Amino acid sequence: MRAPAACTGSTGRIITVSVSSEPLSPYRRVTVVGSGVIGTSWAGLFLARGLEVTVNDPVPDAEERVRVGLEEILPTLEGLGLPTAGLTDRLRFEAELAAAVADADVVQENGPERLDLKQQIWTTIEQSAPDHCLLATSTSGIPATDIAQAMRHPERLVVGHPFNPPHLLPLVEVVPGERTSAETVQRARDFYTAMGKKPQVLRKEVPGFVANRLQAALFRECVHLVVEGVVTESELDEIVTSSIGLRWAVGGPFRTFHLGGGSGGLPQFLQHLGPALEGLWQRLGSASLDARTVELLVRQAQEAFGDRSVDALAAERDRAQIAVLKALGESPTAGA
């Protein structure tokens, strides 16, 4: 049984999507292309969900890198309530791309953000993967329309962009290209939902999609404020986590301002505070990552975080993020 929902694709057409009551049955074998941070994170999640995972990467140390990476995220998977016993029993490695995707039900590609390379990769995948295989790219900003230009059947490709790290954070932006079929979008949403994710189907292709555009806009102002000497990096982080970070964890910007309007909601907020907010837009900073700025940011990061390793900071972040998810009533094992 399916519960239908509607959205529009990048051309404005209506796309109907749904969630299957037995969502994992068509997806038992997943090929993860690319063994970097994103690819390893996806592989860990897929394995913890009971799928057979093949990792493809031609670099000589791919297997060692993935196994080390999986060991590092094991505590987080356990903290999410996912089974981790024998996690790598269903894991295999295949350096040849055509062979790696030959029996896949899903391909999740995580290669470098280079259009020419992605087009080359997807030409090989399309020629070698089964006709029923769901084809998804983790690209963080390249439109599926551009990647699929070299494909014979561009309707098969969709963007499945996770928010890093994929094994922990719920969001996956599902972004259809101009020729992506409604069936492909539906299957992608079904699959990611079965993985316990929260897929959001975007109604239009835009560079960087949505989450990264928001992140980029906020970070630009963060850099501006630090460069201008208004605050240090550590002070700015404290301001965010003590204010809008807490607010946005339970209600996004629009809901926040709707509540800020009191009984009149967003219309009242826009009427009374909108002009001041619009005026502030004109005064926001325009940052540049030139050599002087980079030197300042790196120095302050070293002062703020340099006494602790990245691994230690990441582990602390993961524990706190799991606590936030649980406090919000988000079931980490949803979709299992």
QUIPEVEN-V501421 format. One record per backbone hydrogen bond with DSSP energy under -0.5 kcal/mol. CO is the residue of the C=O (numbers start at 1). NH is the residue of the N-H. E is the energy in kcal/mol with one decimal. If there is no record, write none. Layout:
co=<CO CO>
nh=<NH NH>
e=<E E>
//
This chain:
co=<1 2 3 5 7 9 13 15 17 19 20 22 24 26 28 28 29 29 30 30 31 31 32 32 33 36 37 38 39 40 41 42 43 44 45 46 47 51 52 53 54 54 55 55 56 59 61 62 63 64 65 66 67 68 69 70 73 74 75 76 77 78 84 86 87 88 90 92 95 96 97 99 101 101 105 106 107 107 108 109 112 114 115 116 117 118 119 120 121 122 123 124 125 125 130 134 134 135 136 137 141 143 143 144 146 147 148 153 154 155 156 157 158 159 160 161 162 165 165 170 171 172 172 173 173 174 174 175 177 181 182 183 184 185 186 187 188 189 190 191 192 193 197 198 200 200 206 208 210 211 212 213 214 215 216 217 218 219 220 221 222 223 224 225 225 226 232 233 234 235 236 237 238 240 240 240 243 244 245 246 247 247 252 253 254 255 256 257 258 259 261 262 264 265 266 267 268 269 269 270 273 274 275 276 277 278 280 281 288 290 291 292 293 294 295 296 297 298 299 300 301 301 302 305 309 310 311 312 313 314 315 316 317 318 319 320 321 322 323 324 325 326 329 330 331 333>
nh=<21 4 19 17 15 12 9 7 5 3 23 25 27 28 30 52 105 106 32 54 33 108 34 56 110 40 41 42 43 44 45 46 47 48 49 51 50 53 30 92 32 56 57 94 34 62 65 66 67 68 69 70 71 72 73 74 77 78 79 80 82 81 87 89 90 91 53 55 97 100 101 102 104 130 134 31 109 136 33 138 114 118 119 120 121 122 123 124 125 126 127 128 128 129 133 107 136 158 109 160 208 146 147 148 149 150 151 156 157 181 135 177 137 175 162 173 164 168 169 198 163 174 200 161 175 176 202 159 180 185 186 187 188 189 190 191 192 193 194 195 197 196 199 172 174 202 209 212 214 215 216 217 218 219 220 221 222 223 224 225 226 227 228 230 231 229 236 237 238 239 240 241 242 243 245 246 247 248 249 250 250 251 256 257 258 259 260 261 261 262 264 265 268 269 270 271 272 273 274 274 277 278 279 280 281 282 283 284 290 294 295 296 297 298 299 300 301 302 303 304 305 306 306 308 313 314 315 316 317 318 319 320 321 322 323 324 325 326 327 328 330 329 331 332 334 336>
e=<-0.9 -0.7 -0.6 -3.4 -5.1 -2.0 -2.6 -2.6 -3.1 -0.9 -0.7 -0.9 -1.7 -0.5 -0.5 -3.0 -3.0 -1.6 -0.6 -2.6 -0.7 -2.6 -0.7 -2.9 -3.1 -2.7 -2.0 -2.7 -2.5 -2.3 -2.0 -2.9 -2.5 -2.3 -1.5 -2.3 -1.9 -0.5 -3.1 -2.2 -3.0 -0.5 -0.5 -2.4 -3.2 -1.6 -2.6 -2.5 -2.5 -2.2 -2.3 -2.8 -1.8 -1.7 -1.6 -0.7 -2.3 -2.4 -2.4 -1.6 -2.2 -1.6 -1.6 -1.9 -0.5 -1.6 -2.2 -2.5 -0.6 -2.1 -1.5 -0.7 -1.5 -0.6 -2.7 -2.8 -0.6 -2.5 -2.0 -3.2 -2.4 -2.6 -2.6 -1.8 -2.7 -2.7 -1.6 -1.6 -2.4 -2.5 -1.5 -1.3 -0.6 -3.0 -1.4 -2.7 -0.6 -1.6 -2.7 -2.9 -0.8 -0.5 -1.9 -2.6 -1.2 -0.8 -1.7 -2.0 -1.2 -2.0 -0.9 -0.6 -1.8 -1.9 -0.7 -3.3 -0.6 -1.8 -2.3 -3.2 -1.6 -0.8 -2.5 -2.6 -0.7 -0.6 -2.2 -2.0 -0.9 -1.9 -2.4 -2.5 -2.4 -2.4 -2.4 -2.6 -2.5 -2.1 -2.1 -1.1 -2.4 -1.9 -0.5 -1.2 -2.2 -0.7 -2.4 -0.7 -2.4 -2.4 -2.6 -2.4 -2.2 -2.5 -2.1 -1.3 -2.1 -2.8 -2.1 -2.4 -2.0 -2.9 -2.3 -2.1 -1.0 -1.2 -2.5 -2.5 -1.9 -2.1 -2.4 -2.7 -1.4 -1.3 -2.9 -0.5 -2.3 -3.1 -1.0 -0.6 -1.4 -1.5 -2.6 -2.2 -2.1 -2.3 -1.7 -0.8 -0.7 -1.7 -1.1 -1.8 -1.0 -2.0 -2.9 -1.9 -2.4 -3.1 -0.9 -0.5 -2.2 -2.9 -2.1 -1.8 -1.6 -1.1 -1.6 -1.1 -1.5 -2.7 -2.3 -1.8 -2.6 -2.7 -2.1 -2.4 -2.2 -2.2 -2.0 -2.4 -3.2 -0.5 -1.6 -1.9 -2.2 -2.7 -2.3 -2.0 -2.4 -2.6 -2.2 -2.2 -2.8 -2.4 -1.9 -2.2 -2.6 -2.5 -2.4 -2.0 -2.6 -1.4 -0.6 -0.9 -2.1 -1.8>
//
